Amino acid sequence: MENLSKNKKIAMLSGIIALVACFMPFVSIGALSVTIMGAIEHAPEVSVFPITAIVAIFFLYKDNFKVAKISFIVSLLVLVYYCFLQDGAIGSDLFDVAGIGFYLIFLSSISGLLFSKE
């Protein structure tokens, strides 16, 4: 078994957390909650989150930190665009309805971006 660096372990854990977060409530309004995987049939553009998580994990395993970092950046940029910059975006009200999945994807993208290095 290869010796994994501390940064690589944290970055891979960030990718795994982002993948698991796709199955957790992304938006919760009262008793109604929506996960990323449940929203794919209505909004196919959200499939970028599990895809970027899988790509990041794979390239971190292959020691290609540059592509893994790009994957985390794409995930973070898509999250920011659809939540804050797009016309009709929910904006600052997002934090009232955001579920644990949103926070985990957001934080794991940032930590993956920071720790994707040798």
Contacts in CASP RR format, 6 or more apart in sequence:
PFRMAT RR
TARGET T0000
AUTHOR 0000-0000-0000
METHOD contacts of the structure
MODEL  1
MENLSKNKKIAMLSGIIALVACFMPFVSIGALSVTIMGAIEHAPEVSVFP
ITAIVAIFFLYKDNFKVAKISFIVSLLVLVYYCFLQDGAIGSDLFDVAGI
GFYLIFLSSISGLLFSKE
4 12 0 8 1.000
5 118 0 8 1.000
7 115 0 8 1.000
7 116 0 8 1.000
7 117 0 8 1.000
7 118 0 8 1.000
8 60 0 8 1.000
8 63 0 8 1.000
8 115 0 8 1.000
8 118 0 8 1.000
10 111 0 8 1.000
10 112 0 8 1.000
10 115 0 8 1.000
11 56 0 8 1.000
11 60 0 8 1.000
11 65 0 8 1.000
11 68 0 8 1.000
11 111 0 8 1.000
11 112 0 8 1.000
11 115 0 8 1.000
11 116 0 8 1.000
11 117 0 8 1.000
12 57 0 8 1.000
12 60 0 8 1.000
12 61 0 8 1.000
14 56 0 8 1.000
14 72 0 8 1.000
14 108 0 8 1.000
14 109 0 8 1.000
14 111 0 8 1.000
14 112 0 8 1.000
14 115 0 8 1.000
15 53 0 8 1.000
15 56 0 8 1.000
15 57 0 8 1.000
15 60 0 8 1.000
15 72 0 8 1.000
15 108 0 8 1.000
15 112 0 8 1.000
16 53 0 8 1.000
16 57 0 8 1.000
17 104 0 8 1.000
17 108 0 8 1.000
18 49 0 8 1.000
18 52 0 8 1.000
18 53 0 8 1.000
18 56 0 8 1.000
18 75 0 8 1.000
18 104 0 8 1.000
18 105 0 8 1.000
18 108 0 8 1.000
18 109 0 8 1.000
19 50 0 8 1.000
19 53 0 8 1.000
19 54 0 8 1.000
19 57 0 8 1.000
20 104 0 8 1.000
21 36 0 8 1.000
21 49 0 8 1.000
21 100 0 8 1.000
21 101 0 8 1.000
21 104 0 8 1.000
21 105 0 8 1.000
21 108 0 8 1.000
22 35 0 8 1.000
22 36 0 8 1.000
22 37 0 8 1.000
22 49 0 8 1.000
22 50 0 8 1.000
22 53 0 8 1.000
22 101 0 8 1.000
22 105 0 8 1.000
23 35 0 8 1.000
23 36 0 8 1.000
23 37 0 8 1.000
24 35 0 8 1.000
24 99 0 8 1.000
24 100 0 8 1.000
24 101 0 8 1.000
24 104 0 8 1.000
25 33 0 8 1.000
25 34 0 8 1.000
25 35 0 8 1.000
25 99 0 8 1.000
25 100 0 8 1.000
25 101 0 8 1.000
26 33 0 8 1.000
26 34 0 8 1.000
26 35 0 8 1.000
26 36 0 8 1.000
26 39 0 8 1.000
26 98 0 8 1.000
26 99 0 8 1.000
26 101 0 8 1.000
26 102 0 8 1.000
26 105 0 8 1.000
27 33 0 8 1.000
27 34 0 8 1.000
27 97 0 8 1.000
27 98 0 8 1.000
27 99 0 8 1.000
27 102 0 8 1.000
28 34 0 8 1.000
28 97 0 8 1.000
28 98 0 8 1.000
28 99 0 8 1.000
29 97 0 8 1.000
33 99 0 8 1.000
35 101 0 8 1.000
36 46 0 8 1.000
36 49 0 8 1.000
36 50 0 8 1.000
36 101 0 8 1.000
36 105 0 8 1.000
37 50 0 8 1.000
39 46 0 8 1.000
40 46 0 8 1.000
40 47 0 8 1.000
45 78 0 8 1.000
45 82 0 8 1.000
46 82 0 8 1.000
48 74 0 8 1.000
48 75 0 8 1.000
48 78 0 8 1.000
49 75 0 8 1.000
49 78 0 8 1.000
49 79 0 8 1.000
49 105 0 8 1.000
52 71 0 8 1.000
52 72 0 8 1.000
52 74 0 8 1.000
52 75 0 8 1.000
52 78 0 8 1.000
53 71 0 8 1.000
53 75 0 8 1.000
53 108 0 8 1.000
55 67 0 8 1.000
55 68 0 8 1.000
55 71 0 8 1.000
56 68 0 8 1.000
56 71 0 8 1.000
56 72 0 8 1.000
56 75 0 8 1.000
56 112 0 8 1.000
56 116 0 8 1.000
59 65 0 8 1.000
59 67 0 8 1.000
59 68 0 8 1.000
59 71 0 8 1.000
60 68 0 8 1.000
60 116 0 8 1.000
63 118 0 8 1.000
65 116 0 8 1.000
65 117 0 8 1.000
65 118 0 8 1.000
68 112 0 8 1.000
68 116 0 8 1.000
69 112 0 8 1.000
69 113 0 8 1.000
69 116 0 8 1.000
69 117 0 8 1.000
72 109 0 8 1.000
72 110 0 8 1.000
72 112 0 8 1.000
72 113 0 8 1.000
72 116 0 8 1.000
73 109 0 8 1.000
73 113 0 8 1.000
75 105 0 8 1.000
75 109 0 8 1.000
76 106 0 8 1.000
76 109 0 8 1.000
76 110 0 8 1.000
76 113 0 8 1.000
79 102 0 8 1.000
79 105 0 8 1.000
79 106 0 8 1.000
79 109 0 8 1.000
82 89 0 8 1.000
83 89 0 8 1.000
83 90 0 8 1.000
83 91 0 8 1.000
83 94 0 8 1.000
83 102 0 8 1.000
84 91 0 8 1.000
84 94 0 8 1.000
90 97 0 8 1.000
94 102 0 8 1.000
END
